[in-house]
Amino acid sequence: MTRNKRLGKKLRLAKRIKQSRWAPFWTVPKIYGKTRRVHPGRHTRVKRNWRKTRTKA
């Protein structure tokens, strides 16, 4: 990859980073109730890691 990235590519990569973050912590009690303890990473749509899965950005 080049040292300087084009703006469009940067925006696409930034979107991918946002998709693979954990969901907010308040989603857990909202979905399961106060007593259930679940990791907020379960509620993310796309689970992607930069080592495991490539993107077409």
Short mmCIF file of the C-alpha atoms (twelve columns), coordinates in Angstrom:
data_MODEL
# 
_entry.id   MODEL 
# 
loop_
_atom_site.group_PDB 
_atom_site.id 
_atom_site.type_symbol 
_atom_site.label_atom_id 
_atom_site.label_alt_id 
_atom_site.label_comp_id 
_atom_site.label_asym_id 
_atom_site.label_seq_id 
_atom_site.Cartn_x 
_atom_site.Cartn_y 
_atom_site.Cartn_z 
_atom_site.pdbx_PDB_model_num 
ATOM 1  C CA . MET A 1  0.000   0.000   0.000  1 
ATOM 2  C CA . THR A 2  1.229   3.469   -0.714 1 
ATOM 3  C CA . ARG A 3  2.351   5.827   1.998  1 
ATOM 4  C CA . ASN A 4  -0.333  8.406   1.194  1 
ATOM 5  C CA . LYS A 5  -3.868  7.082   0.800  1 
ATOM 6  C CA . ARG A 6  -6.537  8.624   -1.396 1 
ATOM 7  C CA . LEU A 7  -9.439  10.226  0.441  1 
ATOM 8  C CA . GLY A 8  -12.033 7.774   -0.892 1 
ATOM 9  C CA . LYS A 9  -10.019 4.786   0.253  1 
ATOM 10 C CA . LYS A 10 -9.495  6.339   3.672  1 
ATOM 11 C CA . LEU A 11 -13.231 6.894   4.070  1 
ATOM 12 C CA . ARG A 12 -14.008 3.304   3.081  1 
ATOM 13 C CA . LEU A 13 -11.437 1.949   5.535  1 
ATOM 14 C CA . ALA A 14 -12.806 4.185   8.300  1 
ATOM 15 C CA . LYS A 15 -16.289 2.786   7.683  1 
ATOM 16 C CA . ARG A 16 -14.949 -0.771  8.021  1 
ATOM 17 C CA . ILE A 17 -13.291 0.107   11.338 1 
ATOM 18 C CA . LYS A 18 -16.561 1.490   12.706 1 
ATOM 19 C CA . GLN A 19 -18.427 -1.652  11.652 1 
ATOM 20 C CA . SER A 20 -16.144 -3.988  13.572 1 
ATOM 21 C CA . ARG A 21 -16.274 -2.096  16.886 1 
ATOM 22 C CA . TRP A 22 -18.231 -3.320  19.882 1 
ATOM 23 C CA . ALA A 23 -21.806 -2.225  20.354 1 
ATOM 24 C CA . PRO A 24 -22.486 0.344   23.107 1 
ATOM 25 C CA . PHE A 25 -22.593 -1.107  26.624 1 
ATOM 26 C CA . TRP A 26 -26.190 0.019   27.212 1 
ATOM 27 C CA . THR A 27 -27.488 -2.336  24.503 1 
ATOM 28 C CA . VAL A 28 -26.973 -5.343  26.798 1 
ATOM 29 C CA . PRO A 29 -29.564 -4.448  29.477 1 
ATOM 30 C CA . LYS A 30 -31.865 -3.091  26.779 1 
ATOM 31 C CA . ILE A 31 -31.951 -6.429  24.943 1 
ATOM 32 C CA . TYR A 32 -31.574 -8.970  27.773 1 
ATOM 33 C CA . GLY A 33 -32.677 -7.132  30.931 1 
ATOM 34 C CA . LYS A 34 -30.684 -5.872  33.903 1 
ATOM 35 C CA . THR A 35 -29.436 -9.185  35.294 1 
ATOM 36 C CA . ARG A 36 -28.084 -10.883 32.174 1 
ATOM 37 C CA . ARG A 37 -24.368 -10.344 31.554 1 
ATOM 38 C CA . VAL A 38 -23.395 -10.594 27.907 1 
ATOM 39 C CA . HIS A 39 -20.431 -9.146  26.059 1 
ATOM 40 C CA . PRO A 40 -21.401 -6.148  23.887 1 
ATOM 41 C CA . GLY A 41 -19.311 -7.558  21.038 1 
ATOM 42 C CA . ARG A 42 -22.176 -9.944  20.333 1 
ATOM 43 C CA . HIS A 43 -24.358 -7.148  19.023 1 
ATOM 44 C CA . THR A 44 -22.068 -5.910  16.270 1 
ATOM 45 C CA . ARG A 45 -23.183 -6.633  12.722 1 
ATOM 46 C CA . VAL A 46 -19.780 -7.242  11.145 1 
ATOM 47 C CA . LYS A 47 -16.991 -8.937  13.065 1 
ATOM 48 C CA . ARG A 48 -13.798 -8.465  11.136 1 
ATOM 49 C CA . ASN A 49 -10.120 -8.431  12.047 1 
ATOM 50 C CA . TRP A 50 -7.381  -6.882  9.922  1 
ATOM 51 C CA . ARG A 51 -5.298  -10.051 10.116 1 
ATOM 52 C CA . LYS A 52 -8.025  -12.592 9.362  1 
ATOM 53 C CA . THR A 53 -10.293 -11.029 6.752  1 
ATOM 54 C CA . ARG A 54 -9.425  -8.673  3.923  1 
ATOM 55 C CA . THR A 55 -11.694 -5.918  2.628  1 
ATOM 56 C CA . LYS A 56 -12.179 -4.748  -0.928 1 
ATOM 57 C CA . ALA A 57 -11.568 -1.122  0.070  1 
# 
